[in-house]
Amino acid sequence: MGISTADQGTHILLVGTNEGQTRQMEFDLQEAGYHPVVASSAKAGLALAIEGNPALIVVDRLLGGESGLALCQTLRGQGVKSPIVLLMAKDSLEDRVACLECGADDYFLKPFRADTFLKIVQLYLQSTPGEVEHLRFGDLTLDLENRHALRGDRVIDLTMKEFELLKYMMEHPREVLPREQILENVWGYDFVGESNVIEVYVRYLRLKIDGEDDKRLIQTVRGVGYVLRES
C-alpha cells in the first residue's frame, strides 16, 4: 500500500456500528502493524477511550441512532486528549463546522480506500523528534511539547489539526502560502474536488488566537491563500 509499518502495539480505537466497515478498518490497521480496538457503541467507545488512552480515535458520525458528534463532545468534556478523526458521508460547510465544534480534530469522507485511510492515520501518529520546543511570532508562542498556543499570557487550547496548521504557518512567517501548499503539507493527502476546509480551520484559529485588543496575525491573500504577518 505504500505505507510504512507502524510500531507494534500502537493503540487505535475504532467506534462504529457498521460491522463491515469497522471490520475492514480493523483488518487494514492490523496489516499495517497497529493495534486496533473496536467499540460498537458510543457508551463502549467512551469507556475504552477513558481507560485505554488511545493514540488515535476514529469515530463514525452515524452510530446506529446515536450521534458520533455527541460522543466527540463527551470525550472532550471528560478530558480525553487523543486526536479524533470523524468519519462522515457528506462534505458540506455545515458538516465541517459541526466536526470542529464537537471537538474532533479532522474528518474523513466515506467511502474510502485502505491506502488513503492509512495515510491519515500515519499523519496523526507520526513523531517529529529533535524539533525545537517553541515557535514564536510577535506575541504569539506555539508550545510544541504541550501542543497549545499562548497569546501574551493567555493559554489557547488547539485541536490537532489547528495545531498543525498554525505550526506550518509559524514555520513560514510572512510567506504567502497557497491553499494547495497548505493542503499538501498540513493535511498530507488530496481532497476530491473543491473544498473550503482551510477556510473553516483558519476561521476557528482566528477566533481562538485573536482577542479584542490583539492584532490579526493570519491574513487572507485573495485568490491565493494565507500569510502570517502583523497588519
Protein Blocks (a to p, Z undefined) as FASTA:
>chain_A
ZZacddehiacddddfblklmmmmmmmmmmnopacdddfbfklmmmmmmmnopabdcddf
bgghiafklmmmmmmmnopabdcddddfbfcfklmmmmmmnopabdcdddddfklmmmmm
mmmmpccehiafbdcehjbccdfklopacehjaccdddfklmmmmmmmmmmghiacdfkl
mmmmmnopacehjdfklmmmmmmmmmmmmcfkbccfbdcdehilccdddZZ
